[in-house]
Amino acid sequence: MLCAVYKSPNKDSTYLYVERRDDFSKVPANLLTSFGIPQLVTIINLAAREHLALADIDKVRQQLQQQGFYLQLPPPPQDMLAQHKAQHQQ
């Protein structure tokens, strides 16, 4: 299963996976508007991979098959203050 991966020029660390290069027909218009003009990063063969760096490969495959795209958002920011407090309360 090949897919194309695009990064967002508007949102850091946000990526859009689609089934075919430059085919955004299954991506909702409002998502594309907020995403910005997609910038191609790579084309990958999901069948030849066991994992991806920052996304669950099974979830990516499933969403590509079900809805025709997968949106990878950046991980939530770490709350360093909360972690510090939790460590020092013990």
C-alpha positions as CSV (number, residue, x, y, z in Angstrom):
1,M,0.0,0.0,0.0
2,L,1.6,3.2,-1.2
3,C,0.7,6.6,0.2
4,A,1.9,10.1,-0.2
5,V,2.9,12.2,2.9
6,Y,2.5,16.0,2.9
7,K,3.5,18.5,5.5
8,S,1.5,21.6,6.4
9,P,3.0,25.0,5.8
10,N,0.6,26.5,8.4
11,K,1.0,24.1,11.3
12,D,4.3,22.7,12.6
13,S,4.7,18.9,12.7
14,T,1.3,18.3,11.0
15,Y,1.3,15.8,8.2
16,L,-1.4,14.5,5.8
17,Y,-1.2,11.0,4.4
18,V,-3.3,10.3,1.2
19,E,-3.7,7.2,-0.9
20,R,-2.4,8.8,-4.2
21,R,0.0,11.6,-4.9
22,D,-1.8,15.0,-5.3
23,D,-5.2,13.4,-4.8
24,F,-7.0,15.3,-2.0
25,S,-10.5,14.5,-3.2
26,K,-11.3,12.6,0.0
27,V,-9.9,15.2,2.3
28,P,-12.6,17.6,3.7
29,A,-12.4,21.1,2.2
30,N,-12.2,22.8,5.6
31,L,-9.3,20.6,6.7
32,L,-7.4,21.5,3.5
33,T,-8.1,25.2,4.1
34,S,-6.6,25.1,7.6
35,F,-3.8,22.7,6.5
36,G,-2.6,25.1,3.8
37,I,-1.1,24.1,0.5
38,P,0.3,20.6,1.1
39,Q,4.0,20.2,0.5
40,L,5.1,16.7,-0.5
41,V,7.5,15.1,1.9
42,T,7.7,11.5,0.7
43,I,5.9,8.6,-0.8
44,I,6.1,5.5,1.4
45,N,5.1,1.8,1.0
46,L,3.2,1.0,4.1
47,A,3.1,-2.7,3.2
48,A,6.9,-2.8,3.5
49,R,7.1,-1.2,6.9
50,E,6.4,-2.4,10.4
51,H,6.3,1.0,12.1
52,L,6.4,4.8,11.4
53,A,8.4,7.3,13.4
54,L,5.5,9.3,15.0
55,A,2.3,7.6,13.9
56,D,0.7,4.2,14.6
57,I,1.1,2.4,11.3
58,D,-2.0,0.3,11.8
59,K,-4.1,3.4,12.5
60,V,-2.7,5.0,9.4
61,R,-3.5,2.0,7.2
62,Q,-7.0,1.7,8.7
63,Q,-7.9,5.4,8.2
64,L,-6.5,5.4,4.6
65,Q,-8.7,2.5,3.8
66,Q,-11.8,3.8,5.6
67,Q,-11.7,7.5,4.8
68,G,-8.9,7.9,2.2
69,F,-6.6,10.1,4.3
70,Y,-4.8,10.2,7.7
71,L,-4.0,13.4,9.6
72,Q,-1.0,13.3,11.8
73,L,-1.0,16.0,14.5
74,P,2.0,17.0,16.6
75,P,2.2,15.4,20.1
76,P,0.7,17.5,22.8
77,P,3.2,19.8,24.6
78,Q,4.7,18.4,27.7
79,D,3.7,20.1,31.0
80,M,7.2,20.3,32.6
81,L,5.9,22.1,35.6
82,A,3.3,19.4,36.4
83,Q,6.0,16.7,35.9
84,H,8.3,18.6,38.3
85,K,5.6,19.0,40.9
86,A,4.6,15.3,40.6
87,Q,8.2,14.2,41.1
88,H,8.7,16.4,44.2
89,Q,5.5,15.5,45.9
90,Q,6.6,11.9,46.5
